[in-house]
Amino acid sequence: MRWERSIELVQVHCQGEIGKVIVGGAPEIPGRTPLEKMNHLNEVDDSLRRFVTFEPRACAQMSVNLLLPPSRPDADAGFIVLQADRAHPMSGSNCICVVTALLETGRVPMVEPETVVRLDTPAGLVTVRARCANGRCRSVSLDNVPAFVEALDQPIATPRWGRIKAHIAFGGVYYAIIDVDQIGLAIEPRHARELAEAGMALKALLAEQVSVRHPELGIDEIAYVMFRNREPDGVIRTCTTLKPGRVDRSPCGTGSSANLAVLHAMGEVGVGDRRRSRSIIGGEFLAEVIGETTVGGRVAVLPRITGQGWIYGREELRLDTDDPFPAGFTLSDTWGPQVDQLG
């Protein structure tokens, strides 16, 4: 049997959030750097992203990570996050999935008890320390790119909830961080659909009312709305909402980084302080402030996020020349009513 295309993936999840990793068969993406390649995927040719993230080969509740050779001499590998709406520059849970796949498949040599892996991403260099034992990656600590605040208590006019406030912060991508009590919900599994729908509605309103642009990377979109609340034990419960209308199963690494920047700007954390983030299903990341810096004149924190990923299988995606759906498809029964806005 002849196949036009065959792509090999390692199936990985991080605290329940699926972040598959393409390890073979992907076409060459034009561009010198991961940022240029990501821009090509978003602005010129999104066929690979559609192929691996849309039905019938994928589902709404997942991401796929494209491994790349590094464009800089101080990196071991590069990657780009592919999701249903577009290619994204960075994700903490996906970074953990990528490192777990690289080490446990031997693509980067594992050194016990700790392996240092440097990743070339569109958001910048990410240094990762993996705690390893008996051939397994037991935890991953990633030193994320600098996180900073664009605005605290940014007012957002909404037709449903009146005027609410959002903190706008960068943690690898831009986030609007909103205390969930402003929309009358709790971060609990039974509210997942309502939270997802609220997040999509707020993301659309934010696009109309708030402008952002990273001073060095040119990233100019608020990618996600992240709801949060403080638990009685001091843990910060998070719920990041993603297109086409779903919630992150993990505590969200870049979101936790952005939240650290918010807490730092509010005087609640300093260098050396830690906060634990808990997801809607109870998974946890440890978020630490390991330093301070500046980005384009803005005060920024250097975040370290620690979590764990698990490989649960392998798969090979094949496309026959007669396949009627080479670009994939989405239906509103699963992907929500705004499927026409994807891709």
C-alpha positions, -999 to 999 in steps of 0.1 A, spaced: 0 0 0 14 34 -10 11 64 13 15 100 3 25 111 38 35 94 70 41 113 103 53 97 135 42 110 168 49 102 205 18 104 226 24 124 258 3 141 284 12 166 311 -11 165 341 -38 153 318 -32 179 290 -23 161 257 8 174 240 18 149 213 52 153 198 60 149 161 93 130 159 95 121 122 80 127 88 71 164 90 78 185 60 105 212 61 91 245 72 106 276 56 124 300 79 157 304 97 144 304 132 115 289 151 98 323 151 101 326 113 88 290 109 59 297 132 50 329 112 51 308 80 27 283 95 4 310 106 6 334 76 16 313 46 8 276 48 -11 260 77 -16 226 61 6 207 85 -12 222 115 -46 214 101 -34 178 93 -23 170 128 -49 190 149 -82 186 130 -105 156 127 -104 128 116 -68 125 129 -72 146 161 -96 161 186 -103 195 201 -87 187 235 -51 184 225 -20 201 211 7 188 188 44 199 191 66 201 160 102 192 168 128 213 149 166 213 147 178 242 168 187 275 150 211 285 177 243 268 189 234 268 226 201 248 221 196 210 219 163 211 200 136 234 189 98 232 189 66 250 179 32 244 195 4 235 170 -31 240 182 -65 241 165 -65 279 160 -29 286 151 8 278 159 19 293 192 53 303 205 55 286 238 35 264 263 47 251 297 28 218 296 38 212 260 74 220 268 73 193 295 58 169 270 86 177 245 114 172 271 98 139 283 96 126 247 132 138 238 147 121 269 127 89 271 130 81 234 168 88 235 167 117 210 186 137 237 209 116 259 195 111 294 219 118 323 208 107 358 199 121 382 195 154 362 196 162 325 198 198 312 180 204 279 180 238 261 150 244 238 149 269 210 113 283 208 97 312 190 95 330 224 132 325 231 156 300 247 140 278 274 164 259 297 150 228 313 162 206 341 148 171 341 150 149 372 157 114 358 158 79 374 157 44 359 153 57 323 123 78 332 118 115 333 103 120 369 99 158 368 107 187 345 117 222 357 117 248 329 132 282 332 108 301 311 113 333 291 109 365 310 73 372 321 60 408 326 28 427 330 13 449 304 -16 462 326 -30 456 360 -68 458 365 -75 466 329 -112 474 326 -132 453 301 -167 462 291 -189 431 287 -226 428 278 -231 399 302 -210 406 333 -208 444 332 -174 460 336 -148 435 349 -111 438 354 -83 417 338 -45 416 344 -27 415 310 6 397 312 31 379 290 44 345 301 55 331 268 23 342 252 -1 370 263 -28 362 288 -57 380 303 -59 368 339 -93 372 354 -105 364 390 -132 339 383 -157 353 409 -162 382 385 -182 360 362 -201 341 389 -185 307 384 -161 283 402 -132 265 387 -147 230 390 -151 202 364 -189 207 364 -184 243 351 -159 234 324 -183 242 295 -194 275 310 -159 285 317 -148 277 281 -177 297 266 -170 326 289 -133 325 280 -141 326 243 -165 355 247 -140 375 267 -112 368 243 -133 383 215 -140 414 236 -104 417 246 -94 417 209 -116 447 204 -106 466 235 -70 459 244 -39 461 222 -6 443 230 27 439 213 58 423 227 87 448 225 112 423 212 92 394 195 64 413 178 38 390 193 6 410 192 -23 388 204 -38 380 237 -38 342 231 -57 330 262 -80 340 290 -70 324 323 -94 324 352 -80 320 387 -90 319 423 -71 313 456 -78 280 474 -81 278 512 -47 261 513 -31 290 495 -28 273 461 -39 293 431 -64 273 410 -62 281 373 -84 275 343 -70 286 309 -95 287 281 -84 278 245 -100 279 211 -122 265 198 -138 265 233 -122 242 258 -103 244 290 -66 234 297 -64 201 316 -31 212 331 -23 241 355 -8 259 325 29 267 326 30 299 306 -2 311 324 14 303 357 44 323 346 22 353 336 5 350 369 38 351 387 45 384 369 12 398 381 18 387 417 53 403 415 39 435 401 14 436 430 41 431 456 29 396 466 60 376 455 97 383 452 128 365 441 129 330 457 92 328 464 71 299 452 34 295 444 16 262 435 -8 262 406 -37 237 406 -57 228 375 -95 223 371 -89 185 375 -64 188 404 -30 185 387 -3 208 400 27 228 389 52 246 411 59 281 400 90 299 413 105 334 408 142 327 402 152 362 392 143 397 379 152 414 346 137 439 322 120 435 288 117 466 267 119 488 298 93 467 316 101 450 349 100 412 344 104 381 364 123 349 355 99 320 361 107 284 368 78 259 363 80 223 375 57 195 365 57 160 350 47 144 317 39 108 308 43 90 275 13 68 269 18 55 233 30 61 198 11 67 166 17 71 129 -5 94 108 -9 84 72 -26 101 43 -37 81 12 -38 101 -20 -75 92 -21 -83 106 14 -112 130 9 -102 151 40 -65 159 36 -70 193 54 -91 179 82 -124 192 93 -143 205 124 -180 203 133 -198 224 158 -211 195 178 -176 190 192 -157 222 183 -184 247 192 -203 273 171 -172 293 161 -156 266 140 -154 289 110 -129 310 129 -103 282 131 -74 282 108 
